Amino acid sequence: MSSLSRRALFTAGLGAAGLFLPRRGLATGTNERKFLFLFCPGGWDVCDVFAPIFNETTDHQAGDEPADVGGFRITDGAARPSVRDFFATWGGNTCLINGLQVPSVAHDVCSRWTMTGGANEAADDWASIIAGNSTCDRVLPNVHLSGPIFPQRYTSASVRVGLASQLAKLVDGSALLRSDVPLPHLTPERDLAEEAFVSARLDRWALRQASGQPARLAAAERLALDRAVQLKDAAADLTLAKTDLYSVASVAVRALTTGLARTGMLAYGQGANGLWDTHSGNALQERLFEELFSTLHRLLADLDALPGEWAPTMLEETTVVVLSEMGRTPQLTAAGGKDHWTWTSAMLIGSGVRGGQTIGSWNEDLTGAPLDGETIMPGHIGATLLALADVDPGEFVDPGLGTPLWDALA
């Protein structure tokens, strides 16, 4: 059976408005809040930005000084002008959370705590939970480009796009040409996505119809094919031409903007344990913070200029979450770096966030001061995000490990 007759049979069975009409996304018209997670692996030095504690027990970059910018008390430095620019421009959209405790100094354990609220290996990460509880159908519920991810219950909600455009290569069929298994019937000149992918599944659909398979299987087949074609149409948007932070983040933003995804996850500063793991040469933190805040400034400007699905702009329907799995010790080591520290900070920006405020504070020894008698833990961050996503926090976060920070919500 030719491809044309296969398609004619399929569309005749499903109706002319079926599979092959291009669409913006399956989820248009919803009012679900979207989330973009930006993770800084390795442990950032809060003294460089978030903790302007200047005393004999803390070390800062040369020339640093405390400053009040956009309603925030921060550490200001000549080598990090984008930090000041960010808070001056976007402070009204930002909630800074200080004195957050992550009870470990091991990268993998801290990453799990930060993204799931505890050490339970059966717990899902925040992005997967939010994506898995979407009330509408999205082709890529959680777009994962890089960074920690712990899907368990919601494994099917997370799609690993990858920094080498793996998903786009699978979708357009070019990955098959790089297989170690000989595929003599495939050549670059053929339309791989049409012949090797769509046609084979149309044959399967026709066989199921002829054999009297239940209607639900046909419906599931149609949904899978519908998604496959949408992915094929979106392959260019999911392809990374560059791997700098802004380019990678822009892929996640496009997935959110087109309605393909509800959540996106990426990391900045990859490496063995992350470039932020400055056990020596702590000056690297300055360069990392400068690029991070420069990129955040550009991303928020993009989101503020893009029309949303249900709000005037994407910034009004997208919450940006910026965090690291740990902090760094207040003082320099003999190697000129800083070791792991269990106290850190996080930022919530954009939709649903009550901006222009700091929640939590620092003691003089760079430990977190209790908030209303309670230490801020990763579970507080997660419960807050779930509340923003209209997901019951109590179903996923032990109240003893964290409840929503209601003051953070607009």
C-alpha positions in Angstrom: 0.0 0.0 0.0 1.5 3.4 -0.9 2.0 6.2 1.5 -0.8 8.2 -0.2 -3.3 5.4 0.0 -2.4 4.7 3.6 -2.9 8.4 4.5 -6.2 8.4 2.6 -7.5 5.4 4.5 -6.4 6.9 7.8 -7.9 10.3 7.3 -11.0 8.8 5.9 -11.4 6.8 9.1 -10.7 9.7 11.4 -12.1 12.7 9.6 -10.5 15.3 7.5 -9.6 17.5 10.5 -7.3 14.8 11.9 -3.7 14.1 12.0 -1.9 16.2 9.4 -3.2 19.7 10.0 -0.6 21.8 11.7 -1.6 23.1 15.2 -0.1 25.4 17.8 -0.3 22.8 20.4 -2.7 20.5 22.2 -3.1 22.7 25.2 -4.2 26.1 23.9 -7.0 27.9 25.7 -6.0 26.6 29.2 -5.2 28.8 32.2 -2.4 26.6 33.6 0.6 28.4 35.1 3.9 27.3 33.4 7.2 26.8 35.1 10.9 27.2 34.0 13.5 25.7 36.4 17.1 27.0 36.1 19.4 24.9 38.3 23.0 25.9 39.1 24.8 22.7 39.9 27.8 22.6 42.3 26.8 25.1 44.9 26.8 28.8 44.4 28.5 31.3 46.8 25.6 33.3 48.3 28.1 35.9 49.6 28.5 37.1 45.9 24.9 38.2 45.6 22.3 37.1 48.2 24.1 37.4 51.5 25.7 40.8 52.1 27.2 39.8 55.4 30.4 41.7 55.8 32.4 40.8 58.9 35.5 39.0 60.0 33.9 35.6 59.4 32.9 36.1 55.7 35.1 36.5 52.6 33.9 38.4 49.5 35.3 39.1 46.1 37.7 42.1 46.1 35.9 45.4 45.9 32.5 44.0 46.9 30.1 46.0 49.0 26.6 45.8 50.3 24.0 47.7 48.2 20.2 48.4 48.1 18.8 47.8 44.7 15.2 47.4 43.6 14.1 46.9 47.2 16.7 44.2 47.9 19.8 44.2 50.0 22.5 42.4 47.9 26.2 42.2 47.5 27.3 44.4 44.6 30.6 44.0 42.6 32.1 45.7 39.6 32.6 42.4 37.8 28.9 41.5 38.1 27.0 44.5 36.7 24.2 42.3 35.5 23.3 41.4 39.1 22.5 45.1 39.8 20.8 45.6 36.5 18.6 42.5 37.1 17.3 43.6 40.5 16.9 47.2 39.3 14.7 46.0 36.4 13.0 42.9 37.6 13.0 43.3 41.4 9.3 43.9 41.3 8.8 40.5 39.8 11.2 38.6 42.1 10.9 37.0 45.5 14.2 36.2 47.1 14.3 33.3 49.6 17.3 33.4 51.9 18.5 31.1 54.7 17.3 27.9 53.0 18.8 24.8 54.6 19.6 21.6 52.6 20.7 19.0 55.2 23.7 17.5 53.4 27.0 18.4 51.8 26.9 15.7 49.0 25.9 16.9 45.6 23.6 14.1 44.7 21.8 14.0 48.0 21.4 17.8 48.0 20.1 17.8 44.5 17.5 15.3 45.4 16.5 17.3 48.5 16.4 20.5 46.6 14.2 19.1 43.8 12.0 16.7 45.8 12.0 18.0 49.4 13.7 15.0 51.0 15.9 12.0 50.6 13.1 9.6 49.5 14.2 7.9 46.3 10.5 7.2 45.4 9.6 10.9 45.3 9.2 12.8 42.1 10.8 16.2 41.4 8.8 19.4 41.4 8.8 19.8 37.6 7.6 16.2 37.0 4.8 16.5 39.6 3.6 19.8 38.1 3.8 18.4 34.5 2.1 15.1 35.5 -0.8 16.9 37.1 -1.5 19.1 34.1 -5.3 19.3 33.4 -4.8 19.3 29.7 -2.9 17.2 27.1 0.6 18.4 26.2 3.0 16.8 23.8 6.0 17.3 26.1 4.6 18.0 29.6 8.1 18.5 31.1 10.9 19.4 28.7 14.2 18.3 30.4 17.3 19.8 28.7 19.8 19.3 31.6 20.0 19.3 35.4 18.7 17.0 38.1 15.5 15.1 37.4 13.8 12.4 39.6 10.6 11.2 37.9 9.0 8.1 39.6 5.2 8.3 39.6 5.3 10.7 36.7 8.0 9.2 34.5 5.8 9.6 31.3 5.4 13.3 31.9 9.2 14.1 31.5 10.8 14.1 28.1 14.6 14.4 27.9 15.4 16.7 25.0 19.1 16.8 25.7 21.8 19.3 24.9 22.8 17.5 21.7 19.3 17.8 20.2 18.7 14.1 20.7 14.9 14.4 20.6 14.9 16.5 17.4 17.2 13.9 15.7 14.9 11.1 16.8 11.8 12.9 15.6 13.2 13.8 12.1 14.7 10.3 11.7 18.3 11.4 11.3 19.3 9.5 14.5 18.6 6.2 12.6 21.4 6.9 10.2 23.8 7.0 13.2 22.7 3.6 14.5 25.3 0.8 14.9 22.7 -1.5 13.5 22.8 -1.7 9.6 19.7 -0.2 8.1 20.2 -0.7 4.3 16.6 0.4 3.4 17.2 3.9 4.9 19.1 6.6 3.0 19.5 10.3 3.7 17.5 11.1 0.5 14.3 9.5 1.8 11.9 11.3 4.0 12.6 9.2 7.1 9.9 10.7 9.3 7.3 10.0 6.6 8.4 6.5 5.4 10.1 4.9 8.4 7.8 6.3 11.1 4.4 7.5 10.0 3.7 4.9 7.3 4.6 2.0 9.6 2.1 3.3 12.2 -0.6 3.8 9.7 -0.2 0.2 8.7 -0.6 -0.8 12.4 -3.7 1.4 12.7 -5.3 -0.2 9.6 -4.6 -3.7 10.9 -6.2 -2.9 14.2 -9.2 -1.5 12.5 -9.5 -4.6 10.3 -9.2 -6.9 13.2 -11.9 -5.2 15.2 -9.6 -3.9 18.0 -11.4 -1.8 20.6 -12.1 1.8 19.8 -9.9 3.0 22.6 -6.8 1.5 21.0 -7.6 3.4 17.8 -8.1 6.5 19.8 -4.7 6.0 21.5 -3.0 5.3 18.2 -4.5 8.5 16.8 -3.3 10.5 19.8 0.2 9.1 19.5 0.4 9.9 15.8 -1.0 13.3 16.4 1.7 14.0 18.9 4.3 12.5 16.6 3.4 14.9 13.8 3.4 17.8 16.2 6.8 16.9 17.4 8.0 16.6 13.7 6.6 20.1 13.1 8.3 21.4 16.3 11.7 19.6 15.6 13.3 22.9 14.5 12.2 24.6 17.7 13.7 21.8 19.8 17.1 21.9 18.0 20.0 23.5 19.7 22.3 25.4 17.4 24.4 26.7 20.3 24.7 25.5 23.9 25.2 28.8 25.8 22.8 29.3 28.6 20.5 31.8 26.7 20.2 29.5 23.6 19.4 26.4 25.8 16.9 28.4 27.9 15.3 29.7 24.7 14.5 26.2 23.6 12.6 25.6 26.9 10.8 29.0 26.4 9.7 28.0 22.9 8.3 24.7 24.2 6.3 26.6 26.8 5.2 29.3 24.5 3.9 27.0 21.8 1.9 25.0 24.3 4.0 21.9 23.9 5.1 21.8 27.5 4.0 23.0 30.9 7.4 22.8 32.7 11.0 23.1 31.5 14.3 22.2 33.3 17.8 23.2 32.5 21.1 23.6 34.3 23.8 26.2 34.0 27.4 25.3 34.8 27.7 21.6 34.0 30.8 19.5 34.8 31.8 16.7 37.0 29.9 18.2 40.0 29.1 21.5 38.3 31.3 24.6 37.6 29.9 26.3 40.7 31.8 23.7 42.8 34.7 26.2 43.5 36.9 24.4 46.0 39.7 26.5 44.5 39.7 29.7 42.5 36.5 31.1 43.9 36.7 34.1 41.5 35.0 31.8 38.9 31.8 32.5 40.9 31.9 36.1 39.6 31.8 35.0 35.9 29.1 32.5 36.5 26.9 34.9 38.4 27.4 37.6 35.7 26.3 35.3 32.9 23.5 33.9 34.9 21.9 37.3 35.7 22.7 38.6 32.2 20.8 35.7 30.8 17.9 36.0 33.2 17.5 39.6 32.2 17.2 38.6 28.5 14.9 35.7 29.2 12.5 37.8 31.3 12.5 40.5 28.6 11.6 37.8 26.1 8.8 36.3 28.3 7.5 39.8 28.9 7.3 40.5 25.1 5.7 37.2 24.1 1.9 36.8 24.2 0.7 34.2 26.6 -1.9 31.5 26.1 -4.3 33.0 28.6 -2.5 36.1 30.0 -1.3 39.2 28.1 2.3 38.0 28.3 4.2 34.8 28.9 5.9 36.4 32.0 2.4 36.7 33.6 1.8 33.0 33.2 5.3 31.6 33.7 7.1 31.2 37.1 10.8 31.1 36.8 12.6 29.1 39.5 16.4 29.7 40.0 18.3 27.7 42.6 21.4 25.7 43.5 21.6 22.5 45.5 23.8 24.1 48.2 25.9 27.1 49.2 29.5 27.6 50.0 31.3 28.2 53.3 31.7 31.8 54.5 35.5 31.8 54.4 38.1 30.9 51.8 40.2 27.8 52.1 44.0 27.6 51.7 43.4 26.8 48.0 41.5 30.1 47.5 38.1 28.5 47.2 35.2 27.6 49.4 33.8 24.2 50.5 30.2 22.9 50.7 27.7 24.7 52.9 24.3 23.5 53.9 22.7 27.0 53.6 21.7 28.6 50.3 19.2 30.9 48.6 16.6 30.6 45.8 14.6 33.0 43.6 11.0 32.8 42.4 10.2 35.2 39.5 7.1 36.0 37.5 3.6 34.6 37.5 1.9 34.3 40.8 4.9 35.6 42.7 4.6 38.5 45.1 7.7 40.4 44.0 9.9 43.0 45.5 10.5 41.1 48.7 12.9 38.9 50.6 11.7 35.9 52.7 14.1 34.6 55.3 17.4 36.1 56.4 20.9 35.4 57.5 22.7 35.2 60.8 26.1 36.7 61.2 27.7 33.3 60.7 25.9 32.8 57.4 23.4 30.4 58.7 19.7 30.9 58.1 17.7 32.7 60.7 14.4 30.9 61.5 11.3 32.3 59.9 8.4 32.4 62.4 10.4 29.9 64.5 10.9 27.5 61.6 13.9 26.8 59.4 13.2 27.2 55.7 13.7 23.8 53.9 13.4 22.7 50.3 10.0 21.3 51.1 8.8 24.9 51.7 10.0 25.8 48.2 8.3 22.8 46.6 5.1 23.2 48.5 5.0 26.8 47.3 5.5 25.8 43.7 2.8 23.1 43.9 0.4 25.7 45.4 1.2 28.0 42.4 0.5 25.0 40.1 -2.9 24.3 41.7 -1.6 21.0 42.9 -2.3 19.9 46.5 1.1 20.3 48.4 -0.1 18.0 51.1 -0.2 15.0 48.7 3.5 15.3 47.9 5.2 17.1 50.7 5.3 16.0 54.3 4.1 19.0 56.3 7.0 18.4 58.7 9.4 19.0 55.8 7.7 22.1 54.4 4.4 24.0 53.8 3.8 26.7 51.3 5.4 30.1 51.9 2.1 31.9 51.4 3.8 35.4 51.6 5.6 34.5 48.4 2.3 34.2 46.5 0.6 37.2 44.9 
